[in-house]
């Protein structure tokens, strides 16, 4: 539809003739672009010798998919709008695109990424020095950039941040000890058991599996001490409140639970069902054979086998809270719902995991090998008396602690979840708003909330653990090679944006393919310049087909001219 004839006649002398001419030109261009061509191959042609690290002869085409998400999130608009106020002669946006795209397709150091410039069809006329200089700019605008990206995700992907997941990991640096007390690189408890200085990263994720934001902390910061600063950030920077925070039990200290409740948020965590810190009353409730609300069983000729069962209670629990004034510790009681779950699958796993420890402990029985009460040694009892109750001088005898084993086996298959999230009771009328905070410390949702709903919330925690694996294995976020705090933070920003883009592509493909498979297919979709100005592409698979269908980009063409490639990339910049 071009418009009404009487309107077009005001602009053109003969609208019909004009648009016939336009259509003929378009037809001609289409035929020229899609016409078969002849290519002569000279068997004597030799390869051109590579003269530098950046002399790539192959170029990627599927980074157009990354480009499309990059533009959807308006990252280019954000950077260009701010780089106008700098005196830099280089293009910050071009540098950031390279750092982000290369983190997905060719994860490596900043220096190596710079020499990958020719892997892409974009114009990238900046130097290695420019690349390092730009990191200060990216760090300066990091918080605002993430806020801007979140607005676009909320707008385009209907993000719901009622339920958020939080976890912490760390990344190591291949450097010696750092003397500067203001440096974030510190010796700490490494998740990979490395002696190197580390930096802590706390990450929030929504229930779709998409990252929300992150925080960077010194390497000697205890995991649980990162949660409250991170919660304060998303509350004041992103306006997120009335949250349900799902985290591992190690993250939820008494201090954190208190702060969460003071902010009138909800929490879902796991609870220990055994050990010295667990009350006898709670252990008794866990093992009690009555009051199970939901049970799934399997019947066979040899009897009934319970596969899964669940029960819950509303009960107070004592937690330890540190005073902000002097650090003194007091005991406080909090009200919560405690959900007990039994799973035969979990019980079988516990038995398998314990078997090796038992075998190792039994090998020490009768010896005087030193035990440390950890791992398999927890089943060892050190005997310093002989059978006549005489003291054994200068030596000891190790015995297997069967009572310890018996006590542990009682809890096989049982685990617990604690929460202050509840829902409407039977027959209760809905209220205004999505939730409200009750006088006794519960976050009440304006809907029915079952025990299974809470269990499903907790089960989503695996996704954030898997996300950290992606940052380390696929995106190769560590080791980190830059050294100043500003450059380190800029490094994590580019890695985080790469993670967001990769996760959005996975989400749009219905999580059908892992990030590893997705990135591998995208990297392989590269082509080589042949005769007549054509590029020949030699890889196409199911992933690229579905990715192209989702983004409306055809990656199936074997031969493309440079102007056609530029059209494909240019199309990704246009808003739908």
Helices and strands as residue ranges (DSSP letters): H 5-8, H 15-34, E 58-60, H 63-72, H 75-83, H 92-105, H 110-114, G 117-119, H 128-140, H 142-157, E 163-172, E 198-206, E 211-218, G 223-226, H 227-236, E 244-246, G 249-251, H 254-262, E 266-271, H 280-287, E 294-300, E 303-322, E 329-343, H 344-362, G 375-379, E 380-383, E 397-400, H 402-409, E 414-419, E 421-422, E 435-437, E 443-445, H 451-459, H 461-469, I 470-474, H 485-508, H 515-524, E 526-529, G 531-533, E 534-537, H 542-551, E 559-561, H 562-571
